[in-house]
Amino acid sequence: MLDGRTLVGRELVGGAPGPGDGRPLLAALDDAAAGPDLAGTLASLDEAELDDFTILEVLAAWERVAAWAQAGSARVLAEMLERTRGTSRHEFVADAVAARLGLTRRAAAQLVTVAHGTARLPEVADALAAGVVDRPKAEALIDAGRLPDDLRREVVAGVLPDAEHLTAPQIRARMRRAEIEADPDGTEARYGAARAERFVRLEPADDAMAYLTASLPADDAARAFAAIDDAGIAMRRAPGEARRLDECRADALTALVTGGLVTGGLATGGLASREDVTGPAAAGGLALGGSPPRGDVGVPSSPRRSHPGAGIRVTVAASTLLGSDDLPAILAGHGPIPAAMARALASDPDAVWQRVFTDPASGVLTDVSSRSYRPSAALRAAVVARDVTCTFPGCRVPAATSDLDHVDPYDPASAALQTHGGNLHALCRIHHRAKTVGGWQVARDPDGGRTTWIAPTGHRFSRDPVPQDPRVAARPRSDRPCLDRDGMPPF
């Protein structure tokens, strides 16, 4: 719904809140459209008197008001653009905005992008005004992917039901996939033009630091980061090492570029063991009986070249490799890439392949099991490939660099199978600690693959599995849990 009133994606769980608490306020917030009346209600509240559940809902309501205000800002800026259209002033509207608001020209240009886009796409304008999306998400809907307005409108209509609970990068990934599917030839032409603009730049920063920035083709960037990541992890695992992993990666980049790191030393430092974390085609051994649905899906890994363990993973349908179609492939850590890029990676004679099976409806990888506490290399690879990132909603930390956590804590006294894909998921260290000591609870649906997190406030948040079959696009979630419309709230 675009009226901002449906609290989708979360629900109350037992014990929060009870009689005499914030139920009337929750009902009022739920019924109020984003706008000045809601702002007045929120401004009148004493935050210190709110229970834990309600205060998080009040925060969400303030964000709806902020999005409503951003929609007003976009309308005004769109009027400025329209008034100057066809004049020499039009080119410098962003400069006027930057000067007035104390912004960089780039930040002002982003406001112009949203203003221009919401004028062209009223669906996005309505969603912003209703508080369903904020400005960064609106910008992703407007600017991600090179789509004509009529096709973009169709894609936006499919994304909006989920937009409140998608991050801006997730929205951009969906828009890029739609672009590749709708116009594969144009995508290839634009990739060629963009590749010609690749660069490396050095930008000074404070405290005698600097930013080294590179704009590279996605496959080259993934390969470079894989080499840096492997070298950084090898450093981090060295006995007595005190540097954080990010520090090790930074030092590894310098050493690799300047020739201060030798391959032999890397292998001795433990890079060979990276096979069980991000090894080639980290999806092997995935089969739960039956034949592969609708054809196999191949997962090539880039060649190791001079740094053993430094590989990337790309998932591509067999039909695409054979040239029967041009479905987008999935580059781990990046998202959709054109079919031609995937074919180029697959044609490398050193690429390592593994065949994986996916659920025919969801596109999610299937499962393998183990009786031991520690997952095998094949099982670890399967879970990493399946989860893609940490399974906390919105978290983008790669599964390959996350912990593997037992959803239901491992019981060494039990004879039951506990170390299997249905009871394992990837958690970054922060969200692993949130589950262990932060009061968060988590459950995983073994059939559908959805992970549900329960906050200490009583809210539920869910994270859907990531389709890894390029033939299966993400589907709108029509079955999101929500607050009961008649019995606010359900207990």
C-alpha positions as CSV (number, residue, x, y, z in Angstrom):
1,M,0.0,0.0,0.0
2,L,1.2,3.5,-0.8
3,D,-0.6,5.3,2.1
4,G,2.2,4.4,4.5
5,R,-0.3,2.9,7.0
6,T,0.4,-0.8,6.7
7,L,3.2,-1.9,9.1
8,V,4.4,-4.7,6.9
9,G,7.5,-6.7,7.6
10,R,7.2,-6.8,11.4
11,E,4.7,-8.0,14.0
12,L,4.3,-8.2,17.7
13,V,5.3,-11.3,19.5
14,G,4.2,-12.6,22.8
15,G,4.6,-10.3,25.7
16,A,5.0,-6.9,23.9
17,P,3.2,-4.7,24.5
18,G,0.5,-5.5,27.1
19,P,-2.7,-3.8,28.4
20,G,-2.3,-0.2,29.5
21,D,0.8,0.4,27.3
22,G,1.2,2.1,24.0
23,R,-1.6,0.3,22.0
24,P,-3.7,3.4,21.4
25,L,-0.6,5.3,20.2
26,L,0.4,2.4,18.0
27,A,-3.1,2.5,16.5
28,A,-2.9,6.2,15.9
29,L,0.5,6.0,14.3
30,D,-0.7,3.2,12.1
31,D,-3.8,5.2,10.9
32,A,-2.0,8.5,10.4
33,A,-0.8,9.4,6.9
34,A,2.6,11.0,6.7
35,G,2.2,14.8,7.0
36,P,1.9,17.7,9.4
37,D,-0.7,16.0,11.6
38,L,1.5,13.0,12.2
39,A,4.5,15.4,12.8
40,G,2.5,17.2,15.4
41,T,1.5,14.0,17.2
42,L,5.1,12.8,17.2
43,A,6.4,16.2,18.5
44,S,4.0,16.1,21.4
45,L,5.3,12.8,22.7
46,D,7.6,12.3,25.7
47,E,10.1,9.7,24.5
48,A,11.0,8.8,28.1
49,E,7.5,7.5,28.7
50,L,7.4,5.1,25.7
51,D,7.9,1.4,26.0
52,D,10.6,-0.3,23.9
53,F,8.3,-1.5,21.2
54,T,6.5,1.8,20.8
55,I,9.6,3.9,20.7
56,L,10.9,2.0,17.6
57,E,7.5,2.6,15.9
58,V,7.8,6.3,16.8
59,L,11.2,6.3,15.1
60,A,9.7,4.7,12.0
61,A,6.9,7.3,12.0
62,W,9.4,10.2,12.1
63,E,11.2,8.7,9.1
64,R,7.9,8.6,7.3
65,V,7.5,12.3,8.1
66,A,11.0,12.9,6.8
67,A,10.3,11.1,3.6
68,W,7.1,13.2,3.2
69,A,9.2,16.3,3.6
70,Q,11.7,15.1,1.1
71,A,8.8,14.6,-1.4
72,G,7.8,18.2,-0.8
73,S,11.4,19.3,-1.4
74,A,11.5,17.3,-4.6
75,R,8.3,18.9,-5.9
76,V,9.7,22.4,-5.3
77,L,13.0,21.5,-7.0
78,A,11.1,20.0,-9.9
79,E,9.3,23.4,-10.3
80,M,12.6,25.2,-10.3
81,L,13.8,22.8,-13.1
82,E,10.7,23.4,-15.1
83,R,10.9,27.2,-14.8
84,T,14.4,27.3,-16.1
85,R,14.0,24.7,-18.8
86,G,15.3,26.0,-22.2
87,T,17.3,28.8,-20.5
88,S,21.0,29.1,-19.6
89,R,20.0,28.9,-15.9
90,H,18.8,25.3,-16.2
91,E,22.4,24.0,-16.2
92,F,23.2,25.7,-12.9
93,V,20.1,24.8,-10.8
94,A,22.2,22.3,-8.9
95,D,24.8,25.0,-8.2
96,A,22.1,27.3,-6.7
97,V,20.8,24.4,-4.5
98,A,24.4,23.6,-3.4
99,A,25.1,27.2,-2.5
100,R,21.8,27.7,-0.6
101,L,22.0,24.4,1.3
102,G,25.8,24.3,1.9
103,L,26.1,21.1,-0.2
104,T,28.7,19.8,-2.6
105,R,27.6,20.0,-6.2
106,R,27.4,16.2,-6.3
107,A,25.0,16.1,-3.3
108,A,22.9,18.8,-4.9
109,A,22.9,16.9,-8.2
110,Q,21.4,13.9,-6.4
111,L,18.5,16.1,-5.2
112,V,18.0,17.2,-8.8
113,T,18.0,13.5,-9.9
114,V,15.2,12.7,-7.4
115,A,13.2,15.8,-8.3
116,H,13.4,15.2,-12.0
117,G,12.7,11.5,-11.6
118,T,9.7,11.9,-9.3
119,A,8.2,14.3,-11.8
120,R,8.5,11.6,-14.5
121,L,7.5,8.7,-12.3
122,P,4.5,9.7,-10.2
123,E,4.5,6.2,-8.6
124,V,7.8,7.0,-7.0
125,A,6.6,10.5,-6.0
126,D,3.6,8.9,-4.2
127,A,5.7,6.3,-2.4
128,L,8.1,9.0,-1.2
129,A,5.2,11.3,0.0
130,A,3.6,8.3,1.8
131,G,6.9,7.4,3.6
132,V,7.1,4.0,1.9
133,V,10.6,4.9,0.5
134,D,13.1,7.6,1.5
135,R,15.2,9.7,-0.8
136,P,18.1,7.2,-1.3
137,K,15.6,4.5,-2.2
138,A,13.7,6.8,-4.5
139,E,17.0,7.7,-6.2
140,A,17.7,4.0,-6.7
141,L,14.2,3.4,-8.3
142,I,14.7,6.5,-10.6
143,D,18.4,6.2,-11.5
144,A,19.5,2.6,-11.3
145,G,19.7,0.7,-14.6
146,R,19.3,2.4,-18.0
147,L,15.6,1.8,-18.6
148,P,13.0,3.8,-20.6
149,D,10.3,5.4,-18.5
150,D,7.6,3.0,-19.6
151,L,9.6,-0.1,-18.8
152,R,10.9,1.5,-15.6
153,R,7.3,2.1,-14.5
154,E,6.6,-1.6,-14.9
155,V,9.6,-2.6,-12.9
156,V,9.0,0.0,-10.2
157,A,5.4,-1.4,-9.8
158,G,6.9,-4.8,-9.0
159,V,9.5,-3.5,-6.6
160,L,7.3,-1.0,-4.6
161,P,5.5,-3.6,-2.5
162,D,8.8,-4.7,-1.1
163,A,10.6,-1.3,-1.2
164,E,10.0,-0.4,2.5
165,H,12.1,-3.4,3.5
166,L,14.7,-3.4,0.8
167,T,17.9,-1.4,1.1
168,A,18.8,1.0,-1.6
169,P,21.6,-1.4,-2.9
170,Q,19.0,-4.2,-3.1
171,I,16.7,-2.0,-5.1
172,R,19.6,-1.0,-7.4
173,A,20.4,-4.7,-8.0
174,R,16.8,-5.4,-9.0
175,M,16.7,-2.5,-11.4
176,R,20.1,-3.6,-13.0
177,R,18.7,-7.1,-13.5
178,A,15.6,-5.7,-15.1
179,E,17.8,-3.6,-17.4
180,I,19.9,-6.6,-18.5
181,E,16.8,-8.7,-19.1
182,A,15.0,-6.0,-21.1
183,D,17.8,-4.8,-23.3
184,P,20.8,-7.2,-23.4
185,D,22.2,-5.7,-26.5
186,G,22.0,-2.1,-25.2
187,T,23.6,-3.4,-21.9
188,E,26.6,-4.7,-23.8
189,A,27.0,-1.4,-25.7
190,R,26.8,0.6,-22.5
191,Y,29.3,-1.7,-20.7
192,G,31.8,-1.2,-23.5
193,A,31.4,2.6,-23.2
194,A,31.7,2.5,-19.4
195,R,34.7,0.2,-19.6
196,A,36.5,2.8,-21.7
197,E,36.1,5.3,-18.8
198,R,37.8,3.1,-16.2
199,F,40.3,4.8,-13.9
200,V,42.4,4.8,-10.7
201,R,42.5,8.0,-8.7
202,L,44.3,9.3,-5.6
203,E,42.5,11.7,-3.3
204,P,44.1,13.2,-0.2
205,A,42.3,12.8,3.2
206,D,42.9,14.1,6.7
207,D,45.5,12.7,9.2
208,A,48.1,11.9,6.5
209,M,45.7,9.4,4.8
210,A,44.4,9.1,1.3
211,Y,41.7,7.4,-0.8
212,L,42.9,5.2,-3.7
213,T,39.8,4.8,-5.8
214,A,39.4,2.5,-8.9
215,S,36.5,2.2,-11.3
216,L,36.8,-1.2,-13.0
217,P,34.7,-3.7,-14.8
218,A,32.8,-5.7,-12.2
219,D,34.7,-9.0,-12.9
220,D,38.1,-7.4,-12.7
221,A,37.1,-5.6,-9.5
222,A,35.8,-8.8,-8.0
223,R,39.0,-10.7,-8.9
224,A,41.2,-7.9,-7.5
225,F,39.3,-7.8,-4.2
226,A,39.4,-11.6,-4.0
227,A,43.2,-11.5,-4.2
228,I,43.4,-8.7,-1.6
229,D,40.9,-10.5,0.7
230,D,42.8,-13.8,0.5
231,A,46.1,-12.1,1.3
232,G,44.5,-10.1,4.1
233,I,43.0,-13.2,5.7
234,A,46.3,-15.0,5.5
235,M,47.9,-12.1,7.4
236,R,45.1,-12.0,10.0
237,R,45.5,-15.7,10.7
238,A,49.2,-15.5,11.3
239,P,50.2,-16.4,14.9
240,G,50.3,-13.3,17.1
241,E,48.7,-11.0,14.5
242,A,47.0,-8.0,16.2
243,R,45.8,-6.1,13.2
244,R,42.1,-6.1,12.3
245,L,41.1,-7.8,9.1
246,D,40.4,-4.4,7.4
247,E,43.9,-3.3,8.4
248,C,45.3,-6.5,6.9
249,R,43.4,-6.0,3.7
250,A,44.8,-2.5,3.4
251,D,48.3,-3.6,4.0
252,A,47.9,-6.5,1.6
253,L,46.7,-4.1,-1.1
254,T,49.8,-2.0,-0.7
255,A,52.1,-5.1,-0.6
256,L,50.5,-6.7,-3.7
257,V,50.6,-3.5,-5.8
258,T,54.2,-2.6,-4.8
259,G,55.5,-6.1,-5.0
260,G,56.1,-6.5,-1.3
261,L,54.2,-9.7,-1.0
262,V,55.4,-13.0,-2.5
263,T,53.2,-15.9,-3.5
264,G,55.1,-18.4,-1.6
265,G,54.7,-16.5,1.6
266,L,51.0,-16.3,1.0
267,A,50.6,-20.0,0.7
268,T,52.7,-20.6,3.8
269,G,50.5,-18.0,5.6
270,G,47.4,-20.2,5.1
271,L,45.8,-19.1,1.8
272,A,45.5,-22.7,0.8
273,S,42.9,-23.1,3.6
274,R,40.7,-20.4,1.9
275,E,39.4,-23.2,-0.3
276,D,36.9,-24.1,2.5
277,V,35.6,-20.5,2.8
278,T,35.5,-19.1,-0.7
279,G,36.8,-22.0,-2.7
280,P,36.1,-22.4,-6.4
281,A,32.4,-22.5,-7.2
282,A,31.5,-22.4,-3.5
283,A,28.4,-24.4,-4.0
284,G,29.5,-27.9,-4.5
285,G,27.8,-31.1,-3.3
286,L,24.3,-29.6,-3.4
287,A,21.7,-32.2,-4.1
288,L,18.8,-33.5,-2.1
289,G,17.6,-36.3,-4.2
290,G,15.9,-36.2,-7.6
291,S,17.2,-34.7,-10.8
292,P,18.2,-31.1,-11.4
293,P,15.2,-29.0,-12.0
294,R,14.9,-27.3,-15.5
295,G,18.5,-28.0,-16.3
296,D,21.7,-27.5,-14.3
297,V,23.2,-24.2,-13.2
298,G,26.9,-23.9,-13.5
299,V,29.2,-21.9,-11.2
300,P,32.6,-21.1,-12.6
301,S,35.4,-19.7,-10.4
302,S,38.0,-17.4,-11.9
303,P,41.5,-18.8,-12.3
304,R,43.8,-18.6,-9.3
305,R,46.7,-17.1,-11.4
306,S,49.6,-15.9,-9.2
307,H,47.7,-16.0,-5.9
308,P,46.3,-19.3,-4.9
309,G,42.9,-19.0,-3.4
310,A,42.1,-15.7,-5.1
311,G,38.9,-16.5,-7.0
312,I,35.5,-15.1,-7.8
313,R,32.2,-16.9,-8.1
314,V,29.7,-16.3,-10.9
315,T,26.5,-18.2,-11.3
316,V,25.1,-18.6,-14.8
317,A,22.4,-20.8,-16.3
318,A,23.6,-23.6,-18.6
319,S,21.2,-22.3,-21.3
320,T,23.0,-18.9,-21.2
321,L,26.4,-20.5,-21.5
322,L,25.2,-22.4,-24.5
323,G,23.9,-19.2,-26.1
324,S,20.2,-20.2,-26.0
325,D,19.4,-17.0,-24.0
326,D,21.0,-14.0,-22.4
327,L,19.8,-14.2,-18.8
328,P,21.7,-12.1,-16.4
329,A,24.4,-14.0,-14.4
330,I,25.1,-13.4,-10.7
331,L,28.6,-12.2,-9.7
332,A,29.1,-12.8,-6.0
333,G,29.5,-9.6,-4.1
334,H,28.2,-7.5,-7.0
335,G,24.9,-8.8,-8.4
336,P,23.6,-9.1,-11.9
337,I,26.1,-9.0,-14.8
338,P,25.5,-9.3,-18.6
339,A,25.6,-12.7,-20.2
340,A,28.6,-11.9,-22.3
341,M,30.7,-11.1,-19.2
342,A,29.7,-14.4,-17.7
343,R,30.6,-16.3,-20.9
344,A,34.0,-14.6,-21.0
345,L,34.7,-15.7,-17.4
346,A,33.5,-19.2,-18.3
347,S,35.8,-19.4,-21.3
348,D,38.9,-19.0,-19.2
349,P,40.7,-22.3,-19.5
350,D,41.7,-22.2,-15.8
351,A,38.1,-21.7,-14.6
352,V,36.9,-24.4,-12.1
353,W,33.3,-25.6,-12.5
354,Q,30.8,-27.3,-10.3
355,R,27.3,-28.3,-11.0
356,V,24.7,-27.1,-8.5
357,F,21.0,-27.8,-8.1
358,T,18.4,-25.3,-7.1
359,D,14.8,-25.4,-6.0
360,P,12.7,-24.9,-9.2
361,A,10.3,-22.4,-7.6
362,S,12.5,-20.3,-5.5
363,G,15.9,-20.6,-7.2
364,V,17.5,-21.2,-3.8
365,L,20.3,-23.7,-3.4
366,T,19.5,-27.1,-1.8
367,D,21.1,-28.7,1.2
368,V,23.7,-31.2,2.6
369,S,24.2,-32.4,6.1
370,S,26.9,-33.5,8.7
371,R,26.9,-34.9,12.2
372,S,29.9,-33.0,13.3
373,Y,29.9,-29.5,15.0
374,R,32.1,-28.0,12.3
375,P,30.7,-28.0,8.8
376,S,32.6,-29.8,6.1
377,A,34.2,-27.7,3.3
378,A,31.4,-28.7,1.0
379,L,28.7,-27.8,3.5
380,R,30.4,-24.5,4.3
381,A,30.7,-23.7,0.6
382,A,27.0,-24.5,0.1
383,V,25.8,-22.3,2.9
384,V,28.1,-19.4,1.8
385,A,26.8,-19.7,-1.8
386,R,23.2,-20.0,-0.6
387,D,23.1,-17.1,1.9
388,V,25.4,-14.7,-0.2
389,T,25.5,-12.2,2.8
390,C,24.9,-12.2,6.5
391,T,21.3,-13.2,7.0
392,F,20.4,-10.2,9.2
393,P,17.9,-8.1,7.3
394,G,19.7,-5.6,5.1
395,C,23.2,-6.6,6.1
396,R,25.6,-6.8,3.1
397,V,28.7,-8.4,4.8
398,P,29.6,-11.3,2.4
399,A,28.8,-14.7,3.7
400,A,32.3,-15.8,2.8
401,T,33.8,-13.5,5.5
402,S,31.1,-14.2,8.0
403,D,30.7,-16.8,10.8
404,L,28.6,-19.9,10.2
405,D,26.2,-20.1,13.1
406,H,23.9,-22.9,14.2
407,V,20.4,-21.4,14.2
408,D,19.4,-23.8,17.0
409,P,22.4,-24.0,19.3
410,Y,24.5,-27.2,18.8
411,D,23.9,-29.8,21.5
412,P,26.8,-32.2,21.8
413,A,24.6,-34.6,23.8
414,S,22.1,-35.0,21.0
415,A,22.3,-37.7,18.3
416,A,20.2,-35.7,15.9
417,L,21.7,-34.2,12.7
418,Q,22.3,-30.5,13.7
419,T,25.1,-29.4,11.3
420,H,23.1,-29.1,8.1
421,G,22.0,-26.3,5.8
422,G,18.6,-25.9,7.4
423,N,20.2,-25.2,10.8
424,L,23.2,-23.1,9.5
425,H,23.3,-19.6,8.3
426,A,26.0,-16.9,7.8
427,L,26.3,-14.1,10.3
428,C,28.8,-11.3,10.4
429,R,30.5,-10.9,13.7
430,I,28.3,-8.0,14.8
431,H,25.0,-9.8,14.2
432,H,26.5,-13.1,15.6
433,R,27.1,-11.2,18.8
434,A,23.6,-9.7,18.6
435,K,22.2,-13.2,18.6
436,T,24.6,-14.5,21.3
437,V,24.6,-11.6,23.8
438,G,22.3,-8.9,22.4
439,G,19.0,-10.4,23.1
440,W,18.0,-11.1,19.5
441,Q,16.4,-14.4,18.6
442,V,16.5,-16.1,15.2
443,A,14.6,-18.8,13.4
444,R,14.9,-20.2,9.9
445,D,12.2,-21.8,7.8
446,P,13.8,-25.0,6.5
447,D,11.4,-25.2,3.6
448,G,11.2,-21.7,2.3
449,G,14.6,-20.6,3.6
450,R,13.3,-17.4,5.2
451,T,15.2,-16.2,8.3
452,T,13.1,-14.4,11.0
453,W,14.8,-12.2,13.6
454,I,13.0,-11.2,16.8
455,A,14.3,-8.0,18.4
456,P,14.4,-7.4,22.1
457,T,11.6,-4.9,21.6
458,G,9.3,-7.7,20.3
459,H,9.4,-6.8,16.6
460,R,9.9,-9.5,14.0
461,F,12.0,-8.8,10.9
462,S,12.4,-11.3,8.1
463,R,15.0,-11.9,5.4
464,D,14.1,-13.9,2.4
465,P,16.6,-16.3,0.8
466,V,18.6,-15.0,-2.2
467,P,17.7,-16.7,-5.5
468,Q,20.9,-18.2,-6.9
469,D,19.4,-19.5,-10.1
470,P,19.7,-16.8,-12.8
471,R,16.5,-18.0,-14.3
472,V,14.5,-17.2,-11.1
473,A,14.1,-13.5,-10.3
474,A,13.2,-12.2,-6.9
475,R,9.5,-12.3,-6.4
476,P,7.4,-9.7,-4.5
477,R,6.6,-10.9,-1.0
478,S,2.8,-10.9,-0.7
479,D,2.9,-12.9,2.6
480,R,4.8,-10.5,4.8
481,P,3.7,-10.6,8.4
482,C,1.9,-7.4,9.5
483,L,-0.1,-6.0,12.4
484,D,-3.7,-7.2,12.4
485,R,-6.0,-4.6,11.0
486,D,-8.9,-5.3,13.3
487,G,-7.3,-6.5,16.6
488,M,-4.4,-4.0,17.1
489,P,-2.0,-5.6,17.8
490,P,-2.3,-9.5,17.8
491,F,-1.0,-11.5,20.8
